[in-house]
Amino acid sequence: MAVDLCGCIGFSRTKGSGCGAILSRFIRMFSAGEWSHVFVVLGDDPVAGNIIIEASETGVKINLLAEYLQDPNIEFALYRPKVGMRELLEGLKETLKLNGRAYGYLQFIGFVVVWPYYMITGRRRKNPFGGGVICSELGLIFLKATKVRPDVFDEMDPNLCSPEDLNDAIDTDREHFDLMLARKKDAN
């Protein structure tokens, strides 16, 4: 019997030696984290399988979860917020509004600038570049819209949020999140 993954927030990292693995390793090194990518499972198409929305190099787009599940070089963890169906649908609706937006290349560069400033001074600073969407921002928009843990996620700044920041708030919180599916060996 298949597991219903609709409404899950997913974290992934690519292993190996290809371009995707190098970028994944760089992001994890920079954010001192386990994960390099965030996506949201929108639902299950009877023909294509589970569909996701993600911000990647080509922009915010709909993709197939099977691309992650079938690639042995991709490790992942999928968590579902423990909220009502109305809240879950609100999160999916807000995330789906991002479909077609450009990837935040400049925003990513701005993150590289403002994040160390925040780490050194403890003061928040707005990302000087906007307009695009990066994966952790997409995940944060989903979580805020579901109203799961507003005490945590409403306080996060999309200009400073990394995949690891989201994962840190979710990974061990079984009161508010269910771990639905995972494949991971280690954090390297």
N, C-alpha and C positions, 0 to 999 in steps of 0.2 A: 504494500500500500504506500502510495506517494505521500510525502509530507507537504502540507499546505504552507507555502513560503510567502504568500501575499502579505505585504506590509512589513517585511523584514528589512532591516538595514544591514548591509553586508560590508565586510572589510576584506581586502585581499592584498596579496603580495605575490610577485613573480620571482621564481627561482631560476637558476641556470645562468647562461652567459650571453643571451641575446640582448638587443636594445631595450626591450621591456624590462628585463631583469636588472640591467644597469640603472635605468631610471628609477625603478622600484628601490634598489639598494641606496641610491643617492637620497631619495625622499626619506627613507627610513633612517639613514645616517643623520640627515639634517634635522629631523624632528625627534631623533633619539627614540624611535618607536618601532613597534612590531609590524605595523601595517602601512601601506603606501597608497591605498585607494579605498574609496567609499562609494557604494551604490545603494539603490533602493529597489526592492522587488515589487513591481506593480501588480502582478497577477499571473494567472496561468492561462495561456492560450491553448485551446484544445489541439491545435496542430503543431504550433511552434514550441510549446512548453512555457516555462516561466519566462516572463519578460521583465527586464530591469530598465531603470533610467540611471544614466551616469554622465558625469562630466569628464570627457577625455580629450585628447589632442584635437579631435575633429569637432568638438563642441558638445553640448548637452544633447543626448540622443537616447533613443530606445534601442535596446540590444537584447540578446538572448543570454539567460543565465547559463545555458548549456556550454557557452564558450569558456566559462570559468570552471564548471563542474567536470568537463571532459578533458581539460588541459592538465596533465600531471605536474606541470611546472608552476601552476597557480595554486596557492594555498588560500583558504578563506575561512571566515566565520560569519554566520548569519544569525541575527538576534531579532526577535519580535517584541516590540513594546507591549507591556500588559496594560492596554487601554481598551475602551469600548470600541465597537465597530464605527460609530460616528466619528470618534477622534482619529481612528486609523484612516478612515476615508478622507478626512480633512487633511491629514498629512500627505496622503497620496495625491490629492487634488493640488495642493500647494506645490508639491515637487513636480508634478506634471506640467504646471505653468512654465517651468524652466525649459521645457523641451524646445530645441532649436536655437537656444542662446549660444553665443560664442564661448569658447573656452577662455578662461581668464589668464592667458599667458602673461600679460603685463601685471595682472593681479598677483600671480604666482611670484613674479620678480619682486613686486612690492612687499609680499609676505616675507621674502628673504631679507628685505631691508628692515621692516618693522618688527619682526619677531625677535631678532637679537636685541633691538632697542628695548623691547618689553622685558626680555630676560635679564638685562643688565640693570635697568632703572625701575622696573615694576610698574611703569606707567604705560597706559595704552595710547596708541597713536594710530590714527586712521590710515589705512592703506592708501598711498597716493594714486594708485591706479584702480579704476573700477570698470564696470561695464561687462566683464565676462563672469563666468561661474567656474569655480574649481570644485573638485569632488567633495572636500570636507564642508564647504559652504552648502552644497546640495543636501548632504546628510544632516547638517544642522537645521536647515529650513524644514526638512521633514520632521525631525524630532521636536522642534518648537511648535509646529502646527499640530502635532498629536497631543500636545500638552503633557507629555510624560516628563516628569521631573523638571517642572519649570524653575525650581530653585537652583538647578544645575545648568540646564541648557539655555534658559533665557539670559543667564549671566555671561554666556560665552560670546565672544566677539568673532563674527565671521571673517574679519580681517586677520585674526591671529589663530584661528582654530585649525588644527591639523587632524588627520585621520586618527592619530594616537590620542589626542585630547578627547575625541568622541569615544574611542574604544576604552580609555581609562575610566570614563564615567559609566560604561555599559558592562564591560567584561565580567565583573564579579557581582553585579547588582541583580540577583535573582528575584528580588522583590518586585522589580519594575520591568525586567526583561527576561525572556526565555531564550536560551541558546537552542536554535532549531536545527542547525546543520553546520558541521565544521570539518575541515581537512587541513591540519597543520602538523608539522613535525617539530620544528624549533623556530626560533626567532631570527636566524641568520639570513 
